[in-house]
């Protein structure tokens, strides 16, 4: 039975919100904005959401073509994203590499926040699947609204996390960074394991 455009939009929003997990990204964001002013933190939050929106939009429109042209599998994307997140998680856990992340604010919004933490393989694949389910203009508009709404929620979530830094001070940020690093490491390992299973199933 064909779902209505509103139902499709709600399903898309809920699915993408769960995968992108704005509240779950907040600890990582807090650990990366140490020493930043409130204005800089808000700017990074908006930039991270913007980068994620751009990446997901590009793959929604051209994802199949890009992957087929480059002969890249979803499993390969998951493995690459997992390894990248693992590198960032090790930096957060050990406190090393923070200087490199502080050099350019835009790079922090791009990696690891914008991608692959937000616009990772899971979100990209889910969006591509939803695109395949679009059969008319109403459903297309519904999906576009859902994707945009999720990223507005991401921006608001990250902006709301900024004041926490001023409350918990440097020691608290360091603790959050260690916890975020541990969570990121677990996410990274899970992404690699999922990729390996994909490779085995394809083989």
Helices and strands as residue ranges (DSSP letters): H 5-20, H 22-32, H 38-70, H 74-94, H 98-103, H 105-108, I 109-118, H 121-132, H 137-202
